[in-house]
Amino acid sequence: MLYYKTFYKNEDSDWVVFVHGAGGSSSIWFKQLRAYKKEFNVLMVDLRGHGKSKGMLQKYYEEEYSFKMASQDIINVLDEIGIKKAHFVGVSLGTIIIRTIGEMQPERVQSLVMSGAIMRLNIRSRFLVWLGHLFKKMVPFMWLYKLFAWIIMPRQRHSESRNLFIREAKKLYKKEFLKWFNMTHEVNPLLKYFREKELKIRTLYIMGSEDHLFLPPVKNIVKEHTKSVLEVVDKCGHVVNVEKPEVFNRVSINFLKSENLSTNPS
């Protein structure tokens, strides 16, 4: 079982499940917790091999990971706690996981908030992944992680997010990092399927205007997916919840509390 922590408001409040990205931990949501606890019951998880789940998964060390497996880990936590249905908030690679949960058990997903959503790898990002696979056993994995962090979050005002992710990644074992990195082999076919098939689940994308790798494909998706809306946060990079937490909290909470997509989340 993954490490998790709950913050219970009352039985009449909806549950919100926070899912971090690769190399992070539930600590990246520290700027959301106070605002969300006032409105919802909150569940935070550390993905396998991350945060406080790192020492609890020895039996998985010989397995290859997949997004379906990572999603099932979270479903198992829901079953353990007795959460039948929840809103899901994900960032970066965590958006792929919560979207996969929506495919696996759509009846348990009230809505999705996708921050820094990864919905397509362009030529530059595919080259980076190829480069990473080429050198992953030759150089320290933190070199690769720092390189990716700088390319995804290049500006000075992205430094808090960049440094946070690098600091959390340093806590990973190399073998664990490689297991997650190897999941990039399944990313492109999975993302293509996500783009072509719309879930009948309300979805809010919150993207930074400077998220140069991942914003363009999201703009295209919301033109086609009738259940999706996009909020672009000005002067912000890949990790909106860290760089612009007040905006993220206001927009996402308003969306989760609204009854339909005609309600403007901002």
LUMRO-130619 format. One line per field, with one value per atom (N, C-alpha, C): residue in three letters; atom name; x, y, z. Coordinates in steps of 0.05 Angstrom, whole numbers, plus 5000, padded with zeros to 4 digits. Example, Ala and Ser with C-alpha at 12.3 -4.5 7.8 and 13.67 -1.06 7.14 Angstrom:
BEGIN
resn	ALA/ALA/ALA/SER/SER/SER .
name	N/CA/C/N/CA/C .
u	5264/5246/5264/5257/5273/5258 .
v	4886/4910/4934/4955/4979/5001 .
w	5156/5156/5156/5142/5143/5157 .
//
This chain:
BEGIN
resn	MET/MET/MET/LEU/LEU/LEU/TYR/TYR/TYR/TYR/TYR/TYR/LYS/LYS/LYS/THR/THR/THR/PHE/PHE/PHE/TYR/TYR/TYR/LYS/LYS/LYS/ASN/ASN/ASN/GLU/GLU/GLU/ASP/ASP/ASP/SER/SER/SER/ASP/ASP/ASP/TRP/TRP/TRP/VAL/VAL/VAL/VAL/VAL/VAL/PHE/PHE/PHE/VAL/VAL/VAL/HIS/HIS/HIS/GLY/GLY/GLY/ALA/ALA/ALA/GLY/GLY/GLY/GLY/GLY/GLY/SER/SER/SER/SER/SER/SER/SER/SER/SER/ILE/ILE/ILE/TRP/TRP/TRP/PHE/PHE/PHE/LYS/LYS/LYS/GLN/GLN/GLN/LEU/LEU/LEU/ARG/ARG/ARG/ALA/ALA/ALA/TYR/TYR/TYR/LYS/LYS/LYS/LYS/LYS/LYS/GLU/GLU/GLU/PHE/PHE/PHE/ASN/ASN/ASN/VAL/VAL/VAL/LEU/LEU/LEU/MET/MET/MET/VAL/VAL/VAL/ASP/ASP/ASP/LEU/LEU/LEU/ARG/ARG/ARG/GLY/GLY/GLY/HIS/HIS/HIS/GLY/GLY/GLY/LYS/LYS/LYS/SER/SER/SER/LYS/LYS/LYS/GLY/GLY/GLY/MET/MET/MET/LEU/LEU/LEU/GLN/GLN/GLN/LYS/LYS/LYS/TYR/TYR/TYR/TYR/TYR/TYR/GLU/GLU/GLU/GLU/GLU/GLU/GLU/GLU/GLU/TYR/TYR/TYR/SER/SER/SER/PHE/PHE/PHE/LYS/LYS/LYS/MET/MET/MET/ALA/ALA/ALA/SER/SER/SER/GLN/GLN/GLN/ASP/ASP/ASP/ILE/ILE/ILE/ILE/ILE/ILE/ASN/ASN/ASN/VAL/VAL/VAL/LEU/LEU/LEU/ASP/ASP/ASP/GLU/GLU/GLU/ILE/ILE/ILE/GLY/GLY/GLY/ILE/ILE/ILE/LYS/LYS/LYS/LYS/LYS/LYS/ALA/ALA/ALA/HIS/HIS/HIS/PHE/PHE/PHE/VAL/VAL/VAL/GLY/GLY/GLY/VAL/VAL/VAL/SER/SER/SER/LEU/LEU/LEU/GLY/GLY/GLY/THR/THR/THR/ILE/ILE/ILE/ILE/ILE/ILE/ILE/ILE/ILE/ARG/ARG/ARG/THR/THR/THR/ILE/ILE/ILE/GLY/GLY/GLY/GLU/GLU/GLU/MET/MET/MET/GLN/GLN/GLN/PRO/PRO/PRO/GLU/GLU/GLU/ARG/ARG/ARG/VAL/VAL/VAL/GLN/GLN/GLN/SER/SER/SER/LEU/LEU/LEU/VAL/VAL/VAL/MET/MET/MET/SER/SER/SER/GLY/GLY/GLY/ALA/ALA/ALA/ILE/ILE/ILE/MET/MET/MET/ARG/ARG/ARG/LEU/LEU/LEU/ASN/ASN/ASN/ILE/ILE/ILE/ARG/ARG/ARG/SER/SER/SER/ARG/ARG/ARG/PHE/PHE/PHE/LEU/LEU/LEU/VAL/VAL/VAL/TRP/TRP/TRP/LEU/LEU/LEU/GLY/GLY/GLY/HIS/HIS/HIS/LEU/LEU/LEU/PHE/PHE/PHE/LYS/LYS/LYS/LYS/LYS/LYS/MET/MET/MET/VAL/VAL/VAL/PRO/PRO/PRO/PHE/PHE/PHE/MET/MET/MET/TRP/TRP/TRP/LEU/LEU/LEU/TYR/TYR/TYR/LYS/LYS/LYS/LEU/LEU/LEU/PHE/PHE/PHE/ALA/ALA/ALA/TRP/TRP/TRP/ILE/ILE/ILE/ILE/ILE/ILE/MET/MET/MET/PRO/PRO/PRO/ARG/ARG/ARG/GLN/GLN/GLN/ARG/ARG/ARG/HIS/HIS/HIS/SER/SER/SER/GLU/GLU/GLU/SER/SER/SER/ARG/ARG/ARG/ASN/ASN/ASN/LEU/LEU/LEU/PHE/PHE/PHE/ILE/ILE/ILE/ARG/ARG/ARG/GLU/GLU/GLU/ALA/ALA/ALA/LYS/LYS/LYS/LYS/LYS/LYS/LEU/LEU/LEU/TYR/TYR/TYR/LYS/LYS/LYS/LYS/LYS/LYS/GLU/GLU/GLU/PHE/PHE/PHE/LEU/LEU/LEU/LYS/LYS/LYS/TRP/TRP/TRP/PHE/PHE/PHE/ASN/ASN/ASN/MET/MET/MET/THR/THR/THR/HIS/HIS/HIS/GLU/GLU/GLU/VAL/VAL/VAL/ASN/ASN/ASN/PRO/PRO/PRO/LEU/LEU/LEU/LEU/LEU/LEU/LYS/LYS/LYS/TYR/TYR/TYR/PHE/PHE/PHE/ARG/ARG/ARG/GLU/GLU/GLU/LYS/LYS/LYS/GLU/GLU/GLU/LEU/LEU/LEU/LYS/LYS/LYS/ILE/ILE/ILE/ARG/ARG/ARG/THR/THR/THR/LEU/LEU/LEU/TYR/TYR/TYR/ILE/ILE/ILE/MET/MET/MET/GLY/GLY/GLY/SER/SER/SER/GLU/GLU/GLU/ASP/ASP/ASP/HIS/HIS/HIS/LEU/LEU/LEU/PHE/PHE/PHE/LEU/LEU/LEU/PRO/PRO/PRO/PRO/PRO/PRO/VAL/VAL/VAL/LYS/LYS/LYS/ASN/ASN/ASN/ILE/ILE/ILE/VAL/VAL/VAL/LYS/LYS/LYS/GLU/GLU/GLU/HIS/HIS/HIS/THR/THR/THR/LYS/LYS/LYS/SER/SER/SER/VAL/VAL/VAL/LEU/LEU/LEU/GLU/GLU/GLU/VAL/VAL/VAL/VAL/VAL/VAL/ASP/ASP/ASP/LYS/LYS/LYS/CYS/CYS/CYS/GLY/GLY/GLY/HIS/HIS/HIS/VAL/VAL/VAL/VAL/VAL/VAL/ASN/ASN/ASN/VAL/VAL/VAL/GLU/GLU/GLU/LYS/LYS/LYS/PRO/PRO/PRO/GLU/GLU/GLU/VAL/VAL/VAL/PHE/PHE/PHE/ASN/ASN/ASN/ARG/ARG/ARG/VAL/VAL/VAL/SER/SER/SER/ILE/ILE/ILE/ASN/ASN/ASN/PHE/PHE/PHE/LEU/LEU/LEU/LYS/LYS/LYS/SER/SER/SER/GLU/GLU/GLU/ASN/ASN/ASN/LEU/LEU/LEU/SER/SER/SER/THR/THR/THR/ASN/ASN/ASN/PRO/PRO/PRO/SER/SER/SER .
name	N/CA/C/N/CA/C/N/CA/C/N/CA/C/N/CA/C/N/CA/C/N/CA/C/N/CA/C/N/CA/C/N/CA/C/N/CA/C/N/CA/C/N/CA/C/N/CA/C/N/CA/C/N/CA/C/N/CA/C/N/CA/C/N/CA/C/N/CA/C/N/CA/C/N/CA/C/N/CA/C/N/CA/C/N/CA/C/N/CA/C/N/CA/C/N/CA/C/N/CA/C/N/CA/C/N/CA/C/N/CA/C/N/CA/C/N/CA/C/N/CA/C/N/CA/C/N/CA/C/N/CA/C/N/CA/C/N/CA/C/N/CA/C/N/CA/C/N/CA/C/N/CA/C/N/CA/C/N/CA/C/N/CA/C/N/CA/C/N/CA/C/N/CA/C/N/CA/C/N/CA/C/N/CA/C/N/CA/C/N/CA/C/N/CA/C/N/CA/C/N/CA/C/N/CA/C/N/CA/C/N/CA/C/N/CA/C/N/CA/C/N/CA/C/N/CA/C/N/CA/C/N/CA/C/N/CA/C/N/CA/C/N/CA/C/N/CA/C/N/CA/C/N/CA/C/N/CA/C/N/CA/C/N/CA/C/N/CA/C/N/CA/C/N/CA/C/N/CA/C/N/CA/C/N/CA/C/N/CA/C/N/CA/C/N/CA/C/N/CA/C/N/CA/C/N/CA/C/N/CA/C/N/CA/C/N/CA/C/N/CA/C/N/CA/C/N/CA/C/N/CA/C/N/CA/C/N/CA/C/N/CA/C/N/CA/C/N/CA/C/N/CA/C/N/CA/C/N/CA/C/N/CA/C/N/CA/C/N/CA/C/N/CA/C/N/CA/C/N/CA/C/N/CA/C/N/CA/C/N/CA/C/N/CA/C/N/CA/C/N/CA/C/N/CA/C/N/CA/C/N/CA/C/N/CA/C/N/CA/C/N/CA/C/N/CA/C/N/CA/C/N/CA/C/N/CA/C/N/CA/C/N/CA/C/N/CA/C/N/CA/C/N/CA/C/N/CA/C/N/CA/C/N/CA/C/N/CA/C/N/CA/C/N/CA/C/N/CA/C/N/CA/C/N/CA/C/N/CA/C/N/CA/C/N/CA/C/N/CA/C/N/CA/C/N/CA/C/N/CA/C/N/CA/C/N/CA/C/N/CA/C/N/CA/C/N/CA/C/N/CA/C/N/CA/C/N/CA/C/N/CA/C/N/CA/C/N/CA/C/N/CA/C/N/CA/C/N/CA/C/N/CA/C/N/CA/C/N/CA/C/N/CA/C/N/CA/C/N/CA/C/N/CA/C/N/CA/C/N/CA/C/N/CA/C/N/CA/C/N/CA/C/N/CA/C/N/CA/C/N/CA/C/N/CA/C/N/CA/C/N/CA/C/N/CA/C/N/CA/C/N/CA/C/N/CA/C/N/CA/C/N/CA/C/N/CA/C/N/CA/C/N/CA/C/N/CA/C/N/CA/C/N/CA/C/N/CA/C/N/CA/C/N/CA/C/N/CA/C/N/CA/C/N/CA/C/N/CA/C/N/CA/C/N/CA/C/N/CA/C/N/CA/C/N/CA/C/N/CA/C/N/CA/C/N/CA/C/N/CA/C/N/CA/C/N/CA/C/N/CA/C/N/CA/C/N/CA/C/N/CA/C/N/CA/C/N/CA/C/N/CA/C/N/CA/C/N/CA/C/N/CA/C/N/CA/C/N/CA/C/N/CA/C/N/CA/C/N/CA/C/N/CA/C/N/CA/C/N/CA/C/N/CA/C/N/CA/C/N/CA/C/N/CA/C/N/CA/C/N/CA/C/N/CA/C/N/CA/C/N/CA/C/N/CA/C/N/CA/C/N/CA/C/N/CA/C/N/CA/C/N/CA/C/N/CA/C/N/CA/C/N/CA/C/N/CA/C/N/CA/C/N/CA/C/N/CA/C/N/CA/C/N/CA/C/N/CA/C/N/CA/C/N/CA/C/N/CA/C/N/CA/C/N/CA/C/N/CA/C/N/CA/C/N/CA/C/N/CA/C/N/CA/C/N/CA/C/N/CA/C/N/CA/C/N/CA/C/N/CA/C .
u	5017/5000/5018/5010/5024/5022/5041/5038/5017/4999/4979/4972/4960/4951/4924/4905/4879/4874/4858/4849/4818/4805/4776/4761/4742/4726/4699/4684/4659/4648/4628/4617/4602/4594/4579/4597/4623/4642/4653/4658/4671/4700/4710/4739/4754/4778/4797/4823/4832/4857/4878/4901/4924/4945/4954/4974/4997/5021/5044/5056/5078/5092/5116/5130/5154/5176/5188/5210/5201/5175/5164/5154/5136/5122/5098/5082/5058/5064/5089/5097/5095/5094/5091/5064/5045/5019/5016/5039/5037/5023/5024/5011/4981/4972/4943/4928/4942/4928/4910/4919/4902/4876/4878/4854/4835/4846/4829/4816/4830/4818/4793/4791/4767/4742/4747/4724/4719/4740/4738/4751/4744/4761/4784/4808/4832/4848/4856/4874/4899/4922/4948/4963/4975/4990/5018/5036/5063/5064/5070/5072/5093/5091/5111/5140/5157/5185/5190/5169/5172/5164/5176/5168/5169/5148/5148/5138/5133/5127/5153/5175/5200/5209/5206/5216/5195/5172/5150/5145/5162/5156/5179/5192/5215/5206/5182/5172/5169/5168/5163/5189/5212/5237/5244/5234/5240/5219/5198/5177/5183/5173/5173/5147/5148/5125/5109/5084/5067/5048/5036/5017/4992/4984/4962/4968/4992/5001/5001/5012/5013/4985/4967/4939/4925/4931/4918/4927/4952/4962/4944/4936/4919/4890/4880/4854/4854/4876/4877/4875/4887/4885/4856/4842/4814/4797/4803/4789/4794/4819/4827/4812/4810/4797/4767/4757/4728/4717/4734/4726/4714/4688/4674/4678/4680/4682/4697/4713/4729/4736/4744/4757/4787/4800/4828/4843/4865/4882/4910/4921/4947/4965/4991/5010/5030/5037/5058/5051/5070/5064/5041/5034/5011/4985/4985/4961/4956/4977/4973/4961/4970/4960/4930/4922/4894/4876/4886/4871/4868/4889/4887/4867/4865/4845/4817/4814/4789/4781/4801/4796/4789/4803/4800/4774/4768/4744/4730/4718/4706/4684/4671/4649/4659/4685/4696/4707/4706/4719/4697/4695/4676/4686/4711/4723/4753/4766/4795/4806/4828/4843/4871/4878/4904/4922/4942/4960/4987/4997/5021/5017/4994/4986/5005/5012/5028/5009/5003/4985/4997/5022/5036/5066/5083/5112/5119/5129/5137/5165/5175/5201/5223/5223/5244/5243/5218/5216/5221/5213/5219/5249/5263/5292/5305/5294/5305/5301/5277/5272/5291/5295/5314/5342/5350/5377/5379/5358/5358/5362/5347/5350/5378/5390/5416/5438/5435/5455/5448/5424/5414/5431/5447/5464/5493/5498/5526/5531/5511/5515/5497/5503/5486/5458/5438/5410/5403/5415/5409/5418/5438/5446/5423/5411/5389/5365/5360/5336/5340/5364/5369/5367/5377/5375/5345/5329/5301/5287/5294/5282/5288/5313/5320/5307/5303/5290/5260/5247/5219/5213/5230/5226/5250/5254/5280/5284/5262/5265/5271/5281/5288/5264/5240/5217/5206/5218/5211/5229/5247/5268/5257/5236/5225/5215/5200/5189/5212/5230/5253/5269/5276/5292/5277/5250/5234/5234/5231/5231/5258/5279/5306/5312/5304/5308/5293/5269/5254/5265/5275/5286/5311/5326/5350/5345/5320/5312/5306/5305/5299/5324/5320/5342/5345/5370/5374/5356/5354/5338/5309/5300/5272/5268/5287/5285/5283/5300/5301/5275/5262/5236/5215/5215/5196/5203/5229/5237/5231/5233/5227/5197/5180/5152/5148/5168/5165/5162/5169/5165/5135/5117/5089/5074/5089/5076/5062/5076/5065/5039/5039/5014/4991/4998/4977/4966/4984/4975/4959/4966/4951/4922/4920/4894/4878/4891/4877/4867/4883/4874/4850/4850/4829/4803/4805/4781/4776/4754/4747/4732/4741/4726/4701/4680/4656/4658/4680/4686/4695/4683/4691/4721/4735/4764/4772/4788/4800/4830/4840/4869/4878/4898/4910/4939/4946/4972/4985/5011/5025/5030/5029/5033/5061/5080/5108/5114/5093/5098/5100/5123/5127/5126/5132/5132/5104/5087/5062/5037/5038/5014/5001/5016/5004/4986/4994/4975/4950/4952/4928/4908/4918/4901/4885/4898/4884/4863/4870/4851/4825/4827/4802/4784/4795/4778/4760/4770/4756/4740/4749/4736/4716/4691/4669/4668/4679/4678/4702/4719/4745/4745/4758/4763/4792/4802/4830/4832/4849/4856/4886/4895/4923/4931/4951/4961/4985/4982/5003/5029/5051/5078/5083/5077/5079/5088/5104/5115/5099/5113/5101/5086/5095/5083/5067/5043/5027/5021/5017/5009/5031/5056/5078/5084/5084/5091/5069/5044/5022/5000/5006/4987/4961/4960/4935/4916/4927/4911/4902/4921/4914/4892/4894/4874/4847/4846/4821/4807/4822/4811/4802/4819/4813/4790/4790/4768/4741/4741/4717/4706/4725/4717/4705/4718/4708/4681/4676/4651/4628/4636/4616/4601/4577/4560/4563/4573/4576/4597/4605/4627/4620/4595/4588/4596/4601/4610/4639/4646/4673/4689/4711/4726/4743/4747/4764/4747 .
v	4976/5000/5025/5044/5070/5084/5102/5120/5141/5147/5167/5182/5205/5220/5233/5232/5243/5267/5285/5309/5310/5302/5298/5323/5333/5356/5346/5332/5320/5301/5286/5266/5277/5303/5315/5328/5329/5342/5322/5331/5314/5308/5286/5280/5291/5300/5309/5293/5280/5264/5279/5284/5297/5277/5279/5261/5277/5273/5287/5275/5287/5276/5260/5251/5234/5250/5238/5251/5270/5273/5291/5275/5287/5274/5291/5281/5296/5323/5328/5354/5377/5371/5393/5407/5395/5407/5423/5430/5444/5471/5484/5510/5507/5483/5478/5469/5457/5442/5460/5483/5500/5507/5516/5525/5501/5478/5455/5443/5443/5431/5446/5471/5487/5478/5466/5460/5430/5413/5385/5367/5341/5321/5316/5314/5313/5287/5275/5252/5258/5255/5259/5232/5225/5200/5205/5188/5187/5163/5168/5146/5126/5102/5081/5091/5086/5094/5123/5139/5168/5174/5196/5206/5184/5182/5162/5135/5132/5105/5091/5105/5094/5069/5068/5045/5023/5026/5007/4988/4990/4975/4957/4945/4927/4905/4895/4873/4880/4906/4915/4919/4916/4924/4909/4884/4869/4872/4887/4891/4915/4914/4938/4953/4979/4995/5002/5009/5019/5040/5056/5076/5063/5040/5026/5016/5006/4996/5019/5042/5065/5075/5073/5081/5062/5036/5016/5019/5028/5034/5054/5075/5095/5085/5069/5057/5039/5025/5008/5025/5049/5067/5076/5083/5090/5068/5043/5020/5017/5021/5018/5037/5062/5083/5082/5071/5070/5094/5106/5128/5117/5122/5111/5129/5155/5174/5198/5211/5234/5251/5275/5292/5286/5288/5282/5306/5313/5336/5325/5328/5318/5339/5336/5354/5338/5348/5337/5307/5289/5261/5250/5263/5255/5259/5277/5280/5255/5241/5217/5195/5195/5175/5179/5204/5208/5205/5211/5206/5175/5160/5131/5120/5131/5123/5128/5150/5156/5136/5124/5103/5077/5071/5046/5044/5066/5066/5094/5100/5127/5133/5112/5117/5128/5127/5137/5165/5176/5202/5224/5242/5264/5285/5292/5311/5309/5321/5321/5349/5354/5379/5372/5380/5372/5396/5397/5420/5412/5429/5422/5395/5392/5367/5359/5334/5322/5307/5319/5306/5300/5309/5302/5308/5291/5297/5307/5332/5343/5332/5342/5332/5336/5360/5366/5347/5343/5326/5296/5288/5260/5256/5277/5275/5273/5288/5287/5259/5247/5221/5201/5203/5185/5189/5214/5219/5207/5209/5198/5168/5154/5125/5117/5134/5128/5129/5148/5153/5145/5133/5129/5111/5093/5075/5084/5107/5116/5140/5156/5180/5179/5194/5195/5205/5192/5198/5227/5238/5266/5285/5279/5296/5297/5274/5274/5289/5285/5298/5328/5337/5366/5378/5363/5372/5375/5355/5356/5379/5383/5404/5431/5435/5461/5466/5445/5449/5454/5439/5443/5469/5477/5501/5519/5532/5546/5573/5587/5615/5619/5643/5649/5646/5655/5653/5625/5606/5578/5564/5579/5566/5552/5563/5549/5521/5520/5494/5475/5486/5470/5459/5476/5467/5447/5451/5433/5405/5403/5377/5364/5379/5368/5358/5374/5366/5340/5337/5313/5289/5294/5272/5261/5277/5268/5246/5244/5224/5197/5196/5171/5154/5128/5110/5110/5105/5104/5084/5060/5038/5047/5061/5070/5091/5110/5130/5117/5097/5084/5069/5058/5045/5065/5088/5108/5120/5124/5135/5115/5089/5069/5070/5082/5084/5102/5118/5136/5121/5095/5079/5077/5078/5075/5101/5124/5150/5157/5157/5167/5152/5125/5112/5118/5120/5126/5154/5174/5201/5205/5190/5191/5181/5160/5149/5169/5183/5203/5225/5234/5256/5248/5223/5214/5207/5198/5190/5209/5223/5241/5226/5229/5218/5236/5223/5239/5248/5261/5271/5300/5317/5345/5348/5363/5366/5395/5404/5430/5427/5440/5442/5469/5469/5494/5493/5511/5511/5539/5539/5564/5574/5600/5611/5605/5599/5594/5564/5547/5518/5510/5518/5517/5490/5469/5442/5430/5437/5422/5438/5464/5480/5478/5479/5478/5454/5429/5407/5408/5420/5422/5442/5463/5482/5469/5450/5436/5416/5404/5384/5397/5420/5432/5442/5445/5452/5429/5405/5381/5367/5370/5356/5374/5367/5385/5386/5366/5366/5380/5392/5403/5433/5447/5475/5480/5503/5510/5537/5538/5564/5567/5588/5594/5616/5610/5629/5644/5670/5687/5687/5690/5691/5668/5644/5621/5597/5579/5557/5531/5509/5482/5475/5485/5477/5500/5504/5527/5527/5503/5503/5512/5512/5522/5551/5558/5585/5605/5597/5616/5602/5596/5579/5593/5619/5633/5630/5634/5631/5602/5583/5555/5547/5555/5547/5559/5585/5598/5585/5582/5571/5542/5526/5497/5492/5506/5502/5512/5534/5544/5524/5512/5492/5467/5457/5433/5438/5462/5468/5476/5482/5489/5465/5469/5446/5438/5457/5450/5467/5460/5474/5502/5509/5536/5556/5547/5564/5572/5597/5606/5601/5584/5578/5601/5621/5643/5667 .
w	5000/5000/5000/4983/4983/5009/5015/5038/5030/5048/5042/5068/5065/5088/5081/5100/5095/5113/5103/5118/5116/5137/5136/5145/5129/5136/5148/5132/5142/5121/5128/5110/5086/5088/5066/5045/5051/5032/5012/4988/4968/4975/4964/4967/4943/4949/4928/4932/4911/4912/4896/4909/4896/4888/4862/4851/4839/4851/4842/4817/4807/4783/4790/4769/4773/4786/4806/4820/4842/4845/4866/4890/4905/4927/4933/4952/4959/4971/4979/4990/4971/4944/4925/4926/4941/4944/4969/4982/5008/5006/4982/4979/4973/4970/4964/4989/5008/5029/5046/5054/5072/5058/5033/5018/5013/5007/5000/5024/5047/5071/5080/5073/5080/5065/5041/5023/5020/5023/5016/5036/5034/5046/5027/5038/5020/5025/5003/5004/4988/5001/4987/4988/4965/4963/4954/4962/4950/4931/4906/4887/4894/4884/4891/4886/4906/4904/4910/4915/4920/4949/4959/4985/5006/5022/5044/5034/5008/4997/4989/4990/4979/4993/5020/5034/5038/5025/5029/5006/4985/4961/4952/4970/4963/4944/4948/4932/4902/4896/4869/4853/4867/4854/4829/4826/4803/4781/4786/4766/4748/4724/4707/4713/4714/4720/4695/4699/4678/4690/4673/4683/4694/4683/4694/4722/4726/4752/4773/4765/4783/4790/4771/4775/4794/4791/4808/4837/4841/4868/4882/4867/4879/4883/4865/4868/4893/4898/4922/4947/4947/4970/4974/4952/4954/4966/4957/4968/4998/5006/5034/5051/5042/5058/5056/5034/5029/5014/4997/4980/4954/4950/4926/4902/4907/4884/4894/4875/4883/4859/4865/4845/4846/4823/4822/4811/4825/4817/4812/4788/4781/4769/4771/4759/4743/4720/4702/4697/4702/4697/4713/4735/4751/4735/4715/4698/4682/4673/4658/4676/4701/4719/4726/4731/4738/4713/4690/4665/4662/4668/4667/4686/4710/4730/4718/4704/4690/4669/4656/4637/4651/4673/4687/4703/4717/4734/4732/4709/4706/4726/4736/4755/4781/4786/4811/4809/4785/4780/4775/4794/4791/4771/4773/4754/4756/4737/4735/4733/4748/4745/4736/4712/4700/4699/4715/4716/4703/4685/4671/4656/4644/4632/4609/4609/4587/4569/4546/4528/4500/4496/4472/4476/4465/4465/4437/4436/4410/4403/4381/4371/4391/4404/4423/4448/4458/4482/4475/4450/4442/4439/4430/4427/4455/4474/4502/4514/4509/4519/4506/4480/4466/4477/4482/4493/4521/4536/4563/4563/4545/4543/4534/4517/4506/4528/4547/4567/4595/4599/4626/4643/4631/4646/4646/4633/4631/4649/4655/4671/4696/4717/4740/4733/4743/4735/4741/4762/4769/4747/4732/4710/4690/4684/4665/4676/4702/4714/4714/4721/4721/4693/4673/4646/4638/4643/4636/4651/4677/4693/4681/4672/4661/4634/4618/4592/4595/4614/4618/4633/4652/4668/4666/4643/4638/4651/4658/4665/4695/4701/4729/4747/4738/4756/4758/4743/4747/4767/4779/4795/4820/4832/4856/4849/4827/4818/4810/4795/4785/4809/4828/4850/4868/4870/4886/4874/4848/4835/4836/4833/4834/4862/4882/4910/4917/4907/4912/4897/4872/4856/4869/4883/4896/4917/4926/4946/4933/4906/4893/4891/4891/4884/4854/4844/4815/4802/4814/4802/4800/4820/4820/4798/4795/4774/4747/4742/4716/4710/4731/4727/4717/4730/4721/4694/4689/4663/4641/4646/4625/4617/4634/4626/4603/4596/4573/4547/4547/4523/4516/4536/4530/4528/4531/4533/4506/4484/4459/4450/4450/4443/4462/4488/4508/4504/4500/4496/4471/4450/4425/4430/4445/4453/4469/4488/4504/4487/4467/4450/4432/4424/4405/4420/4445/4459/4483/4482/4504/4525/4550/4572/4577/4586/4593/4622/4628/4655/4653/4669/4669/4675/4658/4660/4658/4677/4676/4672/4651/4647/4657/4675/4684/4675/4656/4644/4646/4650/4650/4621/4617/4590/4580/4598/4590/4591/4592/4591/4561/4550/4521/4509/4524/4513/4512/4532/4536/4532/4531/4527/4500/4478/4451/4446/4453/4448/4465/4489/4506/4494/4482/4468/4446/4432/4411/4422/4444/4456/4465/4478/4488/4466/4442/4419/4410/4416/4407/4429/4454/4476/4490/4488/4498/4528/4542/4571/4584/4567/4577/4574/4593/4592/4599/4590/4594/4607/4628/4641/4638/4624/4620/4639/4655/4676/4665/4665/4653/4669/4655/4667/4686/4677/4694/4677/4689/4675/4679/4681/4680/4706/4729/4754/4767/4757/4765/4795/4806/4835/4853/4844/4860/4853/4827/4819/4824/4820/4823/4840/4865/4881/4886/4890/4895/4871/4847/4822/4819/4823/4820/4839/4864/4884/4877/4870/4864/4840/4819/4794/4797/4809/4811/4831/4854/4873/4861/4848/4835/4815/4800/4780/4794/4814/4828/4841/4849/4863/4843/4818/4798/4789/4779/4771/4742/4725/4697/4684/4660/4647/4637/4637/4629/4650/4675/4696/4691/4690/4685/4710/4709/4733/4744/4728/4737/4747 .
//
